[in-house]
Amino acid sequence: MVEAWALVEDGVMVEGHDAGRLVPWWSFTKTVLAAAAMVLVRDGLVSLDEPVEGKSYTLRHLLQHRSGMVNYGGFRPYHAAVERGDDPWPISELLDRLEADRLRYPAGEGWDYSNIGYWVVGQLIETVTGSRLDEALQRLVLKPLGVENARIVRERANLARVAMGTAEGYHPGWVYHGLLVGSVSDAALLLDRLLADNLLLSNLLQEMLTPFVLPGPVPERPWIVPGYGLGIMTGETSSGVRVAGHTGGGPGSTIAVYRNLNGTRTAAFFRTSEDEARTEEGAFRLLAD
């Protein structure tokens, strides 16, 4: 099993193990998508609280998983197709299979993690910027934060040098909102610099960090008071540390990228294991030491 980690303080990496290894960022990509969307809010190009055109939900609802949109995480045919090694379905087929036009609850009146909601965010970013998603993320977030080697991958061949564990041959197109790949150190540096307010106005950063508090503790996960802000998981861990960041997981591996909100440390921890709890524990341990 591969383990790699990086520890950053105030934008500088101070410790690490195999920290330059290229890994899939999985749902840590959502934090980058949310940051890009908030840059567009900062620049007055989109509204956080006006309904998305033709819809009842807002950008805030999408970023906080409160839009009422369905998720494909629990959709068995999706997982069966991934396990067979199939090519991804066209997005129109995915949306039809999930009846994605039917909201599961009125926008703002519930919470349910939704990868489809973040696909909509990616589409919004592309529409407003007139750029492909990878180019938009590079310009809006990655380059301003000094993280220039992470990239969206779209084909199997793009994962040839990436630590995928048992998921060799995986097609990144199954991550419909886009899959960022980068080093473990770059993941930690990005979050550290983002939360140090090197990109957003302080009021928008505070919006990202303000959680919708979820029922806790989380069984078999190191969370006592979990919550979800705008593209950011935040709350109190079982070790008593207040953190903000994101966990990501997919076939063959997991990554946890978090900052200690009571200190100056940011950690990224990656494992070629699908055990999210152990990976989070690794990151939280680095923050608490």
C-alpha positions in Angstrom: 0.0 0.0 0.0 1.2 3.5 -0.9 1.0 6.2 1.8 2.1 9.8 1.0 1.6 12.9 3.1 2.6 16.6 3.3 2.5 19.1 6.1 2.4 22.8 5.4 2.6 25.9 7.6 1.8 29.3 6.3 2.3 28.3 2.7 5.6 26.5 3.1 5.9 22.7 3.2 7.8 21.7 6.4 7.5 17.9 6.3 6.4 15.2 4.0 6.7 11.6 2.9 6.6 10.9 -0.9 4.9 14.3 -1.1 5.7 14.8 -4.8 3.7 11.7 -5.8 1.0 12.3 -8.4 -2.4 11.2 -7.0 -6.1 11.6 -7.9 -7.6 14.4 -5.8 -11.1 12.8 -6.1 -13.6 15.1 -4.3 -11.0 17.6 -3.1 -11.7 18.8 -6.7 -14.9 20.1 -5.3 -13.0 22.6 -3.1 -11.2 23.9 -6.2 -14.5 24.1 -8.1 -16.1 26.0 -5.2 -13.1 28.4 -5.0 -13.4 29.1 -8.8 -17.1 29.8 -8.4 -16.4 32.2 -5.5 -13.8 34.0 -7.6 -16.6 34.6 -10.1 -18.8 35.9 -7.3 -16.0 38.1 -6.1 -15.7 39.6 -9.6 -19.5 40.2 -9.9 -19.9 37.7 -12.7 -22.3 35.4 -10.9 -24.6 35.6 -7.8 -24.3 33.4 -4.8 -28.0 33.7 -3.9 -29.9 34.4 -7.0 -31.5 31.3 -8.7 -29.5 29.7 -11.4 -31.1 30.5 -14.7 -34.3 28.5 -15.1 -33.9 26.6 -11.8 -35.1 27.0 -8.3 -31.7 26.4 -6.7 -28.9 28.9 -6.2 -25.1 28.6 -6.5 -25.0 28.5 -2.7 -27.4 25.6 -2.7 -25.2 23.7 -5.2 -22.0 24.4 -3.4 -23.4 23.3 -0.1 -25.2 20.2 -1.4 -28.6 21.7 -0.6 -30.0 22.0 -4.2 -32.2 18.8 -4.0 -30.3 17.3 -6.9 -29.7 13.6 -7.0 -26.3 11.9 -6.5 -24.9 9.0 -8.4 -22.9 7.8 -5.4 -25.5 5.2 -4.4 -26.6 4.3 -8.0 -25.8 0.6 -8.4 -25.6 0.5 -12.2 -23.1 3.3 -12.1 -20.8 1.3 -9.8 -21.3 -1.9 -11.7 -20.2 -0.1 -14.9 -17.1 1.3 -13.2 -16.2 -2.1 -11.9 -16.5 -3.7 -15.3 -14.1 -1.1 -16.7 -16.7 0.4 -19.1 -16.3 3.8 -20.7 -18.3 6.5 -19.0 -21.9 7.1 -20.2 -22.6 10.3 -22.0 -23.8 12.9 -19.6 -27.2 12.9 -21.2 -27.6 9.2 -20.4 -26.4 9.7 -16.8 -28.9 12.5 -16.3 -31.7 10.4 -17.8 -30.9 7.3 -15.8 -30.9 9.4 -12.6 -34.0 11.5 -13.5 -31.8 14.4 -12.6 -34.4 17.0 -13.5 -36.5 15.9 -10.6 -35.4 17.5 -7.4 -35.5 15.2 -4.4 -36.6 18.0 -2.0 -37.2 21.8 -2.4 -33.9 23.7 -2.8 -32.6 24.7 0.6 -34.8 22.4 2.6 -32.5 19.4 3.0 -29.0 18.2 2.5 -27.7 15.4 0.4 -24.2 15.1 -1.1 -24.5 15.5 -4.9 -21.8 15.0 -7.5 -24.3 16.0 -10.1 -24.7 19.3 -8.3 -21.0 19.9 -8.8 -21.2 18.9 -12.4 -23.7 21.8 -12.7 -21.2 24.1 -11.0 -18.5 23.1 -13.5 -20.9 23.8 -16.4 -21.7 27.2 -14.9 -17.9 28.0 -14.6 -17.4 27.0 -18.3 -20.4 29.1 -19.4 -19.4 32.3 -17.5 -15.7 32.1 -18.4 -16.1 30.8 -22.0 -13.3 28.3 -21.3 -13.0 24.6 -20.8 -13.0 23.7 -17.1 -9.3 22.9 -16.8 -8.3 26.2 -18.3 -10.8 28.1 -16.1 -9.5 26.4 -12.9 -5.9 27.1 -13.9 -6.7 30.8 -14.4 -9.1 31.4 -11.5 -7.5 29.3 -8.7 -4.5 27.2 -9.4 -2.1 29.8 -10.9 -3.1 32.6 -8.5 -2.3 30.2 -5.6 1.0 29.1 -7.1 -0.1 25.6 -7.8 0.6 25.2 -11.5 1.1 21.4 -12.0 -2.4 20.1 -11.0 -4.7 19.4 -14.0 -8.1 18.0 -14.9 -7.6 14.5 -16.5 -10.1 13.2 -19.1 -8.7 10.0 -20.5 -7.3 6.7 -19.1 -3.9 7.5 -20.6 -3.7 10.7 -18.5 -3.5 8.5 -15.4 -0.5 6.5 -16.5 1.9 8.1 -13.9 -0.7 8.5 -11.2 -0.9 6.4 -8.1 -4.2 4.5 -8.6 -3.7 1.5 -6.3 -6.0 -1.3 -7.5 -7.8 0.9 -9.9 -5.4 0.8 -12.8 -7.3 1.2 -16.1 -9.9 3.5 -14.4 -11.5 6.0 -16.7 -11.5 9.5 -15.1 -14.6 10.5 -17.1 -16.7 8.7 -14.5 -16.0 11.7 -12.3 -18.5 13.9 -14.1 -17.6 17.2 -12.3 -14.0 16.7 -13.4 -11.1 14.9 -11.7 -8.0 16.9 -10.7 -4.7 15.1 -10.4 -1.7 16.7 -8.6 0.9 16.0 -6.1 0.1 15.5 -2.4 2.2 18.6 -1.6 0.3 20.7 -4.1 -3.0 19.7 -2.5 -1.8 20.8 0.9 -0.3 24.0 -0.4 -3.5 24.9 -2.3 -5.7 24.6 0.7 -3.3 26.3 3.0 -3.1 29.3 0.7 -6.8 29.4 -0.1 -7.7 29.5 3.6 -5.0 32.0 4.3 -7.2 34.4 2.2 -4.7 34.7 -0.6 -7.5 34.5 -3.2 -10.9 35.6 -1.9 -12.2 38.6 -0.1 -12.4 37.8 3.6 -16.2 37.9 3.6 -16.4 35.3 0.8 -13.9 33.0 2.5 -16.1 33.2 5.6 -19.1 32.2 3.5 -17.1 29.1 2.4 -16.2 28.2 6.0 -19.7 28.7 7.5 -21.1 25.2 7.7 -24.5 23.6 7.5 -24.1 21.5 10.6 -24.9 17.8 10.0 -25.9 15.1 12.5 -22.9 13.7 14.3 -20.8 11.9 15.4 -20.2 10.1 12.1 -20.1 6.3 12.7 -16.7 4.9 12.1 -15.3 8.3 11.0 -13.3 10.7 13.1 -15.9 13.4 13.2 -17.8 14.6 16.3 -19.4 17.7 14.8 -19.4 17.5 11.0 -20.6 20.2 8.7 -20.4 21.3 5.1 -19.7 24.9 4.0 -19.3 25.9 0.4 -17.1 23.2 -1.1 -15.5 22.6 2.3 -16.1 20.0 4.9 -15.6 21.6 8.3 -16.2 20.8 11.9 -14.7 19.2 15.0 -12.8 15.9 14.9 -12.8 13.2 17.5 -9.4 14.5 18.7 -11.0 17.9 19.4 -9.4 19.7 16.5 -11.5 22.2 14.4 -10.7 21.5 10.8 -11.7 22.6 7.3 -10.9 20.9 4.0 -12.2 17.9 2.0 -11.9 14.2 1.9 -12.0 12.4 -1.5 -12.3 8.8 -2.4 -12.7 6.6 -5.4 -11.7 3.2 -6.7 -8.4 2.2 -5.2 -7.5 5.3 -3.1 -8.5 8.1 -0.8 -7.1 11.5 0.1 -7.8 13.9 3.0 -6.7 17.6 2.8 -7.4 19.7 5.9 -6.3 22.8 7.8 -6.3 23.2 11.6 -8.6 26.2 12.1 -7.1 26.9 15.5 -3.5 26.8 14.3 -1.3 27.2 11.2 -1.0 23.7 9.9 -2.5 22.2 6.8 -2.0 18.5 5.9 -2.7 16.2 3.0 -2.7 12.5 3.5 -3.1 9.9 0.7 -3.5 6.1 0.8 -4.1 3.5 -1.8 -6.9 2.2 0.3 -10.7 3.0 0.1 -10.9 3.4 3.9 -11.7 7.1 4.2 -11.7 7.0 8.1 -8.0 5.8 8.2 -7.0 8.4 5.7 -8.7 11.2 7.6 -7.1 10.0 10.8 -3.7 10.3 9.2 -4.4 13.9 8.2 -5.9 14.9 11.5 -3.0 13.3 13.4 -0.5 15.6 11.5 -2.7 18.6 12.4 -2.8 17.7 16.1 0.9 17.0 16.7 
